[in-house]
Amino acid sequence: MEKSRIYTKGGDKGMTSLVGGHRVSKADCRIESYGTVDELNSFVGLLITSVETEATRDFLLFVQHKLFTIGSYLATDPEKTEFRIESRVSPESIERIEKEIDRIDSALPKMKTFLLPGGSPSAALAHVCRTVCRRAERRIHRLRETAEVEDPVLIFINRLSDYFFVLGREESLKNGGKEIIWDNTCI
């Protein structure tokens, strides 16, 4: 098998290919949506290097695989190319995230006020993932204004940002750490 070239020069004039070969502008909403999902996936990779528990790393690896799936889904224009079954988000994937949110949240103290991102390096990275995930969700909703996007994709992304929030809280409280409470008297 011949080694593939890293650069093709095909995007030098601001166009890129979707799954199936259809060319679009690099500023297209579809490119913005899956590009932001790719950015999130990169931050999740960084987060994996920061968390201590193997179970959390394993779950985050699951998240990375699902984000790659969603990127593939978003990189496919259904009017030009048929979706592959691997590019769909299943109800089981959504349920898996919800169970993990519930598991983490059940061990956390009740929130009484707003929290600031931080508390530990891994907590801060979880919050970076949360905010990039919210941006990805906004980009996907913008795409949905002009193209079909299946509900499970948006549901998964929405739940994922909630997961990063509770993970950030959990990581803040590990090893005697503290959550950073918003000082509402700071004017």
N, C-alpha and C positions, 0 to 999 in steps of 0.2 A: 504494500500500500504506500502510495506516495505521500510525503508529508505535505500538509496544507500550508498555504502561505498565510502569514499573520495579516499582512496588508494586501488589499486588492485594488485600491485606488478608486473603487466604485462609489465611495461616498464623498469624494473630494468636492463635489459640486452641490452638497447639501441634500442628497437623496440617499435612501437606504432601502433595503429589501425586507419585506415582511415574510413570515412563513409562507411558503408557496411561491416566492419570487416576485410578487407584486411590489413595485417601487413607489415610495411615498416620500414626502419631505421629512427631514429629520426634526422639524418643528411640529409635525402632525400630533394630534391628541393621543393617538394610539402609541406613538413612540414615547411621548411624555409619560404615559401611564405605565408602560412596562419598563421604561428606564428608571422610574422612581421605585418600582418594585425591585429592580436589580440593585439599586442603591441601598434599599432596605436590606436585601439579602447580604450585601457586603458588610453592613453594620452588624447583622446577626452573626456573621462569621467572626467579627471582632469580639462581640459579646461572648461567644462560645469560649474564646481564649481567656476570658476574665472570670467566668463562674467556676466555682469549686466543685459542685456536686455533679457526679456522672449522670444522674437522672435528668438534671436540668440541661446538661450538654446534649444528651440524647434527644430530649424533647425539642431543643433548638435545632438540632440536625433535621428532625422531622419537619420543622417549620421551614428550614432552608429548602428542602425538597419540594414542599408545597408552594413556596414562593417561586421556585423555578417553573413549576407546573403552571402557576398563574401567569408568569411572564410569557410562557409559550402560548397560553390561551389568548392573552392580550395582543401578542404579536401576530395573531391570525385574523385576517379579515374574513368573516364567514360568508361574505358575498363573493369572495374570490377563491377561497380555499376551505375545504371541509375540515372541521375540528377532528383531531385525533382523540380517542377516548382518554388517553393519558393527560390531556390538557384540561380536563374537567375537574371541578372541585366536588367531592362527594359529601353527602350529609354526614358520613362517618368522620370525615376530617373536621368538620365544624363541631361535631359532638366531642371529638377528642380535645379540641381547644377548650370547649366549655367545661369539660371535666377537669382539665388542668387548672383553669381559672378558679373553679370551685374548691379544688384541693388546696391551692395556695391561700386563697382568701379565707378559708375556714380557720387557718392558723394565725391570721393577722389580727391585730387589735382593731377595734372599730375606729373609723376615721371620724374626727370631730371638727376638722378644719381642713383647709387646703394645704397641700404639701408642695414643696419645691423639689425639682429634680436634684438628685445627688445623694449624699450619705455614704457612698463608697464608689470606687471606680466602676464596679459591675452594675450598681444601681443607676449611676449616671448614664452608662451605656444603654441600659434597658430603657431609660427615658428618651435617649436619642432615637432608639428604635421605635418607640411609641410615637414620637413626633413625625418621623419620616413615614411611618405607617399611616398616620392621619393624612399626611400630604398625598401619599399614594392613593388613599381612599378618595380624596377630593379630585385627583387627576382622573381616576376611573369613573367617578360620577360625571365629570365633564365629558369624557369619552361617551358615556351612556346617553348624553343629550343628542348625539348624532349617530350612534351605532348601538347594535345589540350587545348587551353585557348581561350574562346570566346572574340571577340573584345570588346563588351560592358563592360566587367570586366576591361580591361586595360584603356578604355576611361574614365570610372567612376573614377578610381584611379588617372589618369592623371588630370582630371578636379578638383578632390578633393584637390590635392596639390595646384592648382591655387586658389581655394577657401580659403585655409588656408593662402596663401600669402596676399590676399586682406583683409581677416579678421584680420590678424596681423596688417596691415596698419590702418584699421579702429579702432582697439582697441588702437593702439599707439596714434591716434589723438583725442580720446575721452577725454572729461574733460580737454581740454587745453594741452594735452600731445604733445610730439614732436617725429617725426621719427628720427632715428639715421642715419645720412648721412655718408657714407663711406668717410673717409679722404684719398684720393688717393695720398696725399703728404707725408703721414706717411711712412718713409722708415726705 
